[in-house]
Structures are given as structure tokens and as C-alpha cells.
Amino acid sequence: MVKVNDAVSIVKCSDYEYDRVRGAVKESIDLLGGMTQLVKPGQRVLLKLNLLTAAPPEKAVTTHPAVVLALSELVREAGGRPLVADSPGPIPYTQAGLKRAYKAAGLLELAEAGGFELNWDTSVQWLSFAGGKTIKRIEVMSPVIESDVIIAVPKLKTHMFTTFTGAAKILFGVIPGLAKAGYHAKLQSSEQFADMLLDIILAVKPALFVMDGVLALEGDGPGLHGIPRPLGIVMASRDPIAIDAIACDIININPLDVPMLSAALDRGMWNGKLDKLPVVGALPPEVAVQDFKKPSRVARDARGLDRLARYQRVWAPVVKQSLTPRPVPDKEKCSGCATCYTTCPQGAVTISKGRAFINDRACIRCYCCHEMCPEAAIELKFSLPGRIIRRFGLLGR
């Protein structure tokens, strides 16, 4: 018999028609024991969304507002007080910045109509976590500290750096606004970054993860370079590693190609075996797609860089130039908005004459500029040696 505390639920949902979404979200949680098992009357419940950047729902970059509304109603029915919040990466953590993100994501209108309460508190607090492997103290937005229950609501997307982004990565958003750039600067390898994300999960301890996979994002996600792809599912679990692993299986990505899931295996958070993860509701083969477009090989090349750098420190700068693509602003698309400038953890970006310029020597290849650019104006290009290496498959397939 499946223990609901350990299970991943999958429910089919063909589109964002509200009654259909609400039914699917409710069923996904009921299969795990129901909302009343998680939320008690009077508790403040933080719904932590994926609001990567100011993007409309049809771009599949952010958690869809219909899913947010459904969860808010279910929390209220259980007697809880829902609060919707996130801290988008490239946007300053101010009320003006939050308003811009909420409005673009279709949340502001629903909130003003009484659908739910949005967070406008831009204060931050420190969360201590003595058991952290990479970080012991985390600067987080105040609602994380002040809420009784946290429900994370990720979007099912591919990711240029981590291959896949879902439950394990969504909590990076509890770090306020541009402060995220500092973590990229300090934790440059994919292994370090993955361990940091796991530290945040263990410190914040969300009670539930509900994944929006009705309209997913494939290709060079997680931002506007990605391609919306109808997938037609809502997933839920109390285990972020399990839900991400099953989601990867559904879209034909090897879970161990995802740094967070590989790091979770090393830390004993799962055994790396998909067939040992209990699933309720629809089964993965019923909703699986074999042709889901994976991100470009940036993630693979970045991991190759990490391995080589460990053994050939002296060659690391050369390896970086050859095996990883460099971000290059497209002068025709670039509006000079300075999002890349404020996002870059290394200060490698300058704005001159209304256009962005990137100092390749200072760039650490975190691809924050590519991910966050609201105009999708940052291209990733390999040097000539890099193109030759890739052409002959010397980094593997």
C-alpha cells in the first residue's frame, strides 16, 4: 500500500479553464491526504510561486494564476490564511518591483478582485541552518519566517544551467531579489549550487509542493528563451526530490542529469531509483512525452568544466572559454534596460550608449543575464575551439 506522505500524485488537466484546474489541484492534494492534513484553522500559509521575471502566463515562465487561485481557495476552506509571494530574480525587491511582476503574471487583477492576498512586505530576515552543507545562514524574505505553513508552487520547466527546474530549485526565490546574484558568485560550480539549493529546502521545510505542468516550458528555459509546451498535468508531493524525479521521467530527462537530484542522491535524500518512488493518480507512462525538447548542452558543458577544473586548475580559464558558451548581447534586441547589469553577480556587464556589453574575462558563466533578460536579447555563443570540440562530440552526447 502506498504511503501518501511519500507519494507523488499526478492528475490530468488539459487546460487552464478554472473549474478544471481547481478540480485537478484539489484531487492532486486529496490523493495525498487532503489540505486539512497540512493546514489548520487560523494558520498563515505562504504560497511560494515561481515568478522568475515579469512575464505573462502564456509564456509558461511563471506559475499560472488559475493554479494560484485554486490553491488559495483550498487553503481558505481548510481554515488557513493564504499569502501569495515570491521574489523575482532580476527585479529589485521593492513594492514597485513586485507590482510589476504580479501584474505581468496575471496575479494583480485576481488579487484586486479578492481572489487572494499578495505579499507587499519587502523586509528580509536571516534564517539560520546549522546543518547546511554550503550555507549556514540564509537571507530570506520575511513571509518565509512569519508563516506557519509553506506550500511551494513550481512551474515544470527545463533550465539551461540545471537541465530541469521544479520543486528543488523553486526555493531559491526566497532569497530576496538581487541578493541571489551573490550566491551565484560564491557557488560557481553546479555541485556547489545544487547543494545550496538542497540546504534551502532543508532549512525552509515546505509542507507541500504543487507543480504546474498544464503548460510546461521546454528548450532553453527557464526564461523567455524557452518554448511553451502543453503537457496537461498537475503534480503534488511532500517530497521535492521525488516530484522532480518523476517529472523528469515524464519529460524524458534522466533525473541524475539534474545537479540537484544528483546531489540529493549523494546526500541520501533518495536512492536514485525511479521505480521505488510511489505514484498515485495517473501513472507516468500515461502522461509521458518522449520528444520534450531539452535545453542546449550548456548544463552538460558546465559540469564538464567543473570536473576538468578540479584536476587541471591551471587550465580552468582556458577550459571555461572553450567548453562553455559566452553570453553575447544582441544589439538589435537589447533595449539597454540594465536588467543584466543589476543581475550579474560579478559586475561583468556595463551599459553604454543604450546597449549592454559583457566582459568575457570577468564572466563566470552563471547565465543569469541570459535567464533574466526581459527582451530575450542575450545569446549564448561558443568560441571557435568550443564549436570544434562540440562538432566532434568530444564532450559526449
C-alpha positions as CSV (number, residue, x, y, z in Angstrom):
1,M,0.0,0.0,0.0
2,V,1.3,3.4,-0.9
3,K,2.0,5.8,2.0
4,V,0.6,9.2,1.0
5,N,3.4,11.0,2.9
6,D,5.9,9.5,0.5
7,A,3.9,9.6,-2.8
8,V,3.8,11.8,-5.9
9,S,0.3,12.5,-7.2
10,I,-0.3,13.1,-10.9
11,V,-3.7,14.4,-12.2
12,K,-4.5,15.2,-15.8
13,C,-5.6,18.7,-16.6
14,S,-6.0,19.7,-20.3
15,D,-6.1,23.5,-19.9
16,Y,-6.4,26.4,-17.6
17,E,-10.2,26.6,-17.5
18,Y,-10.7,27.4,-13.8
19,D,-13.1,24.7,-12.7
20,R,-10.9,22.1,-14.4
21,V,-7.8,23.5,-12.7
22,R,-9.4,23.7,-9.3
23,G,-10.6,20.1,-9.6
24,A,-7.2,18.9,-10.7
25,V,-5.4,20.8,-7.9
26,K,-7.8,19.5,-5.3
27,E,-7.6,15.9,-6.5
28,S,-3.8,16.1,-6.5
29,I,-3.8,17.1,-2.8
30,D,-6.7,14.8,-1.8
31,L,-4.6,11.9,-3.2
32,L,-2.0,12.8,-0.6
33,G,-4.5,13.1,2.3
34,G,-6.1,16.4,1.7
35,M,-5.4,20.0,2.6
36,T,-6.7,19.7,6.2
37,Q,-3.8,17.3,6.9
38,L,-1.4,20.2,6.2
39,V,-3.3,23.4,7.2
40,K,-5.1,24.1,10.5
41,P,-7.6,26.8,11.2
42,G,-6.0,30.2,11.7
43,Q,-2.6,29.4,10.2
44,R,-0.8,31.7,7.8
45,V,0.0,29.8,4.7
46,L,2.7,31.1,2.3
47,L,2.1,30.1,-1.3
48,K,5.6,30.5,-2.7
49,L,5.3,30.8,-6.5
50,N,7.7,30.7,-9.4
51,L,7.7,34.4,-10.6
52,L,11.1,34.2,-12.4
53,T,10.6,37.5,-14.1
54,A,7.8,39.8,-15.3
55,A,6.2,37.5,-17.9
56,P,2.6,36.8,-19.0
57,P,1.1,33.4,-18.1
58,E,1.0,32.2,-21.8
59,K,4.8,32.3,-21.8
60,A,4.9,29.4,-19.3
61,V,7.6,31.1,-17.3
62,T,5.6,31.7,-14.2
63,T,3.1,29.7,-12.1
64,H,-0.3,30.2,-13.7
65,P,-2.8,32.4,-11.8
66,A,-5.5,29.8,-12.1
67,V,-3.4,27.3,-10.1
68,V,-2.7,30.1,-7.5
69,L,-6.4,30.9,-7.1
70,A,-7.3,27.3,-6.8
71,L,-4.7,26.7,-4.0
72,S,-5.8,29.9,-2.2
73,E,-9.4,28.7,-2.1
74,L,-8.4,25.3,-0.9
75,V,-6.3,26.8,1.9
76,R,-9.2,29.1,2.9
77,E,-11.6,26.1,3.0
78,A,-9.2,24.4,5.4
79,G,-9.3,27.4,7.6
80,G,-5.9,28.9,6.6
81,R,-5.0,32.4,5.6
82,P,-3.1,32.2,2.2
83,L,-0.5,34.7,1.3
84,V,1.0,34.7,-2.3
85,A,4.6,35.7,-2.6
86,D,7.9,35.4,-4.4
87,S,11.0,37.5,-5.1
88,P,11.7,37.6,-8.9
89,G,15.4,37.4,-9.7
90,P,16.1,40.4,-11.9
91,I,13.7,42.7,-10.2
92,P,14.6,44.8,-7.2
93,Y,12.8,43.6,-4.1
94,T,10.6,46.7,-3.8
95,Q,6.8,47.2,-3.9
96,A,7.2,48.7,-7.3
97,G,9.2,45.7,-8.5
98,L,6.7,43.2,-7.0
99,K,3.8,45.1,-8.6
100,R,5.4,44.8,-12.0
101,A,5.9,41.1,-11.6
102,Y,2.4,40.4,-10.2
103,K,0.8,42.4,-12.9
104,A,2.6,40.7,-15.7
105,A,1.9,37.2,-14.3
106,G,-1.8,37.9,-14.1
107,L,-1.9,37.9,-10.3
108,L,-2.6,41.6,-9.6
109,E,-6.0,41.6,-11.2
110,L,-7.1,38.5,-9.4
111,A,-5.9,39.8,-6.1
112,E,-7.7,43.1,-6.5
113,A,-10.9,41.2,-7.2
114,G,-10.5,39.5,-3.9
115,G,-9.1,36.2,-5.1
116,F,-6.1,36.1,-2.7
117,E,-3.7,38.3,-0.8
118,L,-0.4,39.3,-2.3
119,N,2.7,39.9,-0.3
120,W,3.9,43.6,-0.3
121,D,6.3,43.2,2.6
122,T,9.8,43.8,1.2
123,S,11.7,43.3,4.5
124,V,14.2,40.5,4.8
125,Q,15.3,38.3,7.7
126,W,18.1,35.8,8.4
127,L,17.3,32.1,8.6
128,S,19.9,30.1,10.4
129,F,20.5,26.5,9.4
130,A,23.4,24.9,11.3
131,G,23.1,21.7,9.3
132,G,23.8,23.4,5.9
133,K,26.5,21.9,3.7
134,T,27.3,25.1,1.8
135,I,25.5,27.8,3.7
136,K,24.7,28.2,7.4
137,R,22.7,31.4,7.3
138,I,20.2,32.4,4.5
139,E,18.8,35.8,3.9
140,V,15.1,35.3,3.1
141,M,12.0,37.4,2.5
142,S,10.1,37.9,5.8
143,P,7.0,35.9,4.9
144,V,9.1,32.7,5.0
145,I,9.9,33.3,8.7
146,E,6.5,34.6,9.6
147,S,4.3,31.9,8.0
148,D,3.1,28.8,9.8
149,V,2.9,26.6,6.6
150,I,4.8,26.9,3.3
151,I,3.4,25.5,0.1
152,A,5.7,25.8,-2.9
153,V,4.1,26.0,-6.4
154,P,6.8,25.4,-9.1
155,K,6.4,25.5,-12.8
156,L,7.6,22.5,-14.8
157,K,10.4,23.8,-16.9
158,T,13.7,23.0,-18.5
159,H,16.8,25.0,-17.4
160,M,19.9,25.9,-19.2
161,F,22.2,25.5,-16.2
162,T,20.5,22.8,-14.1
163,T,18.8,21.0,-17.0
164,F,15.4,20.9,-15.2
165,T,13.8,23.3,-12.7
166,G,10.9,22.4,-10.5
167,A,10.5,21.8,-6.8
168,A,14.1,21.5,-5.8
169,K,15.0,24.9,-7.3
170,I,11.9,27.0,-6.6
171,L,13.0,27.9,-3.1
172,F,16.0,29.9,-4.5
173,G,13.3,32.5,-4.9
174,V,13.0,33.0,-1.1
175,I,16.3,34.9,-1.3
176,P,15.3,38.5,-1.9
177,G,15.7,40.0,-5.4
178,L,19.2,40.8,-6.5
179,A,20.8,39.1,-3.5
180,K,20.6,35.9,-5.5
181,A,23.5,37.1,-7.6
182,G,25.8,36.9,-4.6
183,Y,25.1,33.2,-4.2
184,H,25.9,32.6,-7.9
185,A,29.2,34.4,-7.4
186,K,30.1,32.3,-4.3
187,L,28.9,29.0,-5.5
188,Q,30.1,28.8,-9.1
189,S,30.2,25.0,-9.7
190,S,27.0,23.1,-10.4
191,E,27.7,20.8,-7.4
192,Q,28.0,23.7,-5.0
193,F,25.0,25.4,-6.4
194,A,22.9,22.2,-6.1
195,D,24.0,21.6,-2.5
196,M,23.0,25.2,-1.7
197,L,19.5,24.6,-3.1
198,L,19.1,21.5,-1.0
199,D,20.3,23.4,2.0
200,I,17.5,25.9,1.4
201,I,14.9,23.2,1.1
202,L,16.0,21.6,4.4
203,A,16.0,24.9,6.2
204,V,12.7,26.2,4.9
205,K,10.8,22.9,5.1
206,P,7.8,23.4,2.8
207,A,4.9,21.2,3.7
208,L,3.8,20.6,0.1
209,F,4.9,21.1,-3.5
210,V,2.2,21.5,-6.2
211,M,3.7,21.6,-9.7
212,D,2.0,23.4,-12.6
213,G,2.6,21.3,-15.6
214,V,-0.5,22.1,-17.6
215,L,1.5,24.3,-19.8
216,A,5.2,23.4,-19.3
217,L,8.3,25.0,-20.8
218,E,10.8,23.1,-23.0
219,G,14.0,24.1,-24.7
220,D,16.3,26.8,-23.4
221,G,14.3,27.6,-20.3
222,P,13.6,28.8,-17.7
223,G,13.1,32.2,-19.1
224,L,11.8,33.7,-22.3
225,H,14.1,31.7,-24.5
226,G,12.1,28.6,-23.6
227,I,9.1,27.3,-25.6
228,P,5.7,26.7,-24.1
229,R,4.6,23.1,-24.4
230,P,1.2,21.7,-23.4
231,L,1.7,18.8,-21.0
232,G,-1.6,18.7,-19.3
233,I,-0.8,17.6,-15.7
234,V,-0.8,18.9,-12.2
235,M,1.5,17.1,-9.7
236,A,1.8,17.2,-5.9
237,S,4.1,15.8,-3.3
238,R,5.5,16.4,0.1
239,D,8.9,15.4,-1.3
240,P,10.6,17.8,-3.7
241,I,13.2,15.3,-4.9
242,A,10.5,12.7,-5.6
243,I,8.3,15.1,-7.6
244,D,11.2,16.4,-9.6
245,A,12.5,12.9,-10.4
246,I,9.0,11.8,-11.6
247,A,8.6,15.0,-13.6
248,C,11.9,14.4,-15.3
249,D,10.9,10.8,-16.1
250,I,7.7,12.2,-17.7
251,I,9.6,14.5,-20.0
252,N,12.3,12.0,-20.8
253,I,15.2,13.6,-18.9
254,N,17.5,11.4,-16.8
255,P,17.0,12.6,-13.2
256,L,20.7,12.2,-12.5
257,D,21.5,14.7,-15.2
258,V,19.9,17.3,-12.9
259,P,22.5,18.5,-10.4
260,M,20.0,18.9,-7.5
261,L,18.8,15.3,-7.9
262,S,22.3,14.0,-8.2
263,A,23.4,15.9,-5.1
264,A,20.3,14.6,-3.3
265,L,21.4,11.1,-4.1
266,D,24.9,11.8,-2.7
267,R,23.3,13.2,0.5
268,G,21.0,10.2,1.0
269,M,17.8,12.1,0.2
270,W,16.7,9.4,-2.2
271,N,18.2,6.2,-3.7
272,G,18.2,7.2,-7.3
273,K,15.7,4.6,-8.4
274,L,12.5,5.8,-10.1
275,D,10.7,2.5,-9.6
276,K,11.0,2.9,-5.9
277,L,9.1,6.3,-5.9
278,P,5.4,5.7,-5.2
279,V,3.0,7.4,-7.6
280,V,-0.8,7.8,-7.1
281,G,-3.4,9.0,-9.6
282,A,-2.3,8.9,-13.3
283,L,0.9,6.9,-13.9
284,P,3.9,8.4,-15.6
285,P,3.6,6.3,-18.8
286,E,0.1,7.7,-19.3
287,V,1.3,11.3,-19.5
288,A,4.9,10.9,-20.7
289,V,6.3,12.6,-23.7
290,Q,9.4,11.4,-25.4
291,D,10.1,14.4,-27.6
292,F,10.1,17.1,-24.9
293,K,12.8,19.5,-26.1
294,K,15.8,19.5,-23.7
295,P,17.9,22.6,-23.1
296,S,21.1,23.2,-25.1
297,R,24.2,21.4,-23.8
298,V,25.1,24.3,-21.5
299,A,24.4,22.3,-18.4
300,R,26.5,19.3,-19.6
301,D,29.4,21.6,-20.7
302,A,29.3,23.4,-17.3
303,R,29.6,20.1,-15.5
304,G,32.4,19.1,-17.8
305,L,34.1,22.4,-16.9
306,D,33.7,21.6,-13.2
307,R,35.3,18.2,-13.5
308,L,38.2,19.4,-15.5
309,A,38.9,22.3,-13.3
310,R,39.2,20.1,-10.2
311,Y,42.1,18.3,-11.8
312,Q,43.6,21.0,-14.0
313,R,43.2,24.2,-12.1
314,V,45.8,25.9,-14.1
315,W,43.8,25.3,-17.3
316,A,40.5,26.4,-15.9
317,P,40.4,29.8,-17.7
318,V,41.1,28.1,-21.0
319,V,38.6,25.4,-20.3
320,K,35.9,28.0,-19.5
321,Q,36.5,29.8,-22.7
322,S,36.5,26.6,-24.8
323,L,33.8,24.4,-23.2
324,T,31.2,26.9,-22.2
325,P,29.3,29.4,-24.3
326,R,29.7,33.1,-23.5
327,P,26.7,35.4,-23.2
328,V,26.6,37.9,-26.1
329,P,24.0,40.7,-26.2
330,D,22.1,41.0,-29.5
331,K,22.5,44.7,-30.3
332,E,19.3,44.6,-32.3
333,K,17.2,43.3,-29.4
334,C,18.9,44.9,-26.5
335,S,17.0,47.9,-25.1
336,G,19.6,48.9,-22.5
337,C,17.2,48.2,-19.7
338,A,20.1,47.2,-17.4
339,T,18.4,44.0,-16.1
340,C,21.6,42.1,-16.9
341,Y,23.7,44.8,-15.2
342,T,21.8,44.5,-11.9
343,T,21.6,40.7,-12.1
344,C,25.3,39.9,-12.9
345,P,27.0,38.6,-9.7
346,Q,30.5,39.5,-11.0
347,G,29.9,43.0,-12.3
348,A,30.8,41.8,-15.7
349,V,28.2,43.9,-17.5
350,T,28.3,47.5,-18.4
351,I,25.7,49.7,-20.2
352,S,27.0,52.1,-22.8
353,K,25.0,54.1,-25.3
354,G,21.8,52.3,-24.5
355,R,23.3,48.8,-25.0
356,A,24.7,46.1,-22.8
357,F,28.4,44.9,-23.0
358,I,29.8,41.9,-21.2
359,N,33.4,41.5,-20.1
360,D,34.0,37.9,-21.0
361,R,37.1,37.6,-18.8
362,A,35.1,38.5,-15.7
363,C,32.0,36.4,-16.7
364,I,31.6,33.2,-14.6
365,R,29.0,31.6,-16.9
366,C,26.2,31.6,-14.4
367,Y,23.9,32.8,-17.3
368,C,21.8,35.0,-15.1
369,C,21.8,37.6,-17.8
370,H,20.5,35.1,-20.4
371,E,17.9,33.8,-18.0
372,M,16.6,37.1,-16.8
373,C,16.7,39.3,-19.9
374,P,13.1,40.6,-20.5
375,E,13.9,41.0,-24.2
376,A,15.5,37.6,-24.7
377,A,18.4,39.6,-26.1
378,I,21.3,37.6,-24.6
379,E,22.5,34.9,-26.9
380,L,24.9,32.1,-25.8
381,K,27.7,31.5,-28.3
382,F,30.7,29.2,-28.3
383,S,34.2,30.2,-29.3
384,L,35.8,28.6,-32.3
385,P,37.6,26.0,-30.3
386,G,34.4,25.3,-28.4
387,R,32.5,24.8,-31.7
388,I,35.1,22.4,-32.9
389,I,35.1,20.4,-29.7
390,R,31.3,20.2,-29.8
391,R,31.3,19.3,-33.6
392,F,33.4,16.2,-32.9
393,G,31.4,15.2,-29.8
394,L,34.4,15.3,-27.5
395,L,32.3,16.2,-24.5
396,G,29.9,13.3,-25.0
397,R,26.3,13.2,-26.3
